[in-house]
């Protein structure tokens, strides 16, 4: 998960849409375009520690 430390502390991401695009482009470029139909990227809002 992006935005959560190893200790479970939630870190705010200023622009989640931009981060999701960067992740999608990185996966597409690093792995393969064929994998993208199986990838689901979404933003979630949390108020407390997980």
Secondary structure by P-SEA (a helix, b strand, c coil): ccccccccbbbbbccaaaaaaaaaaaaaaccccccccccccbbbbbcccc
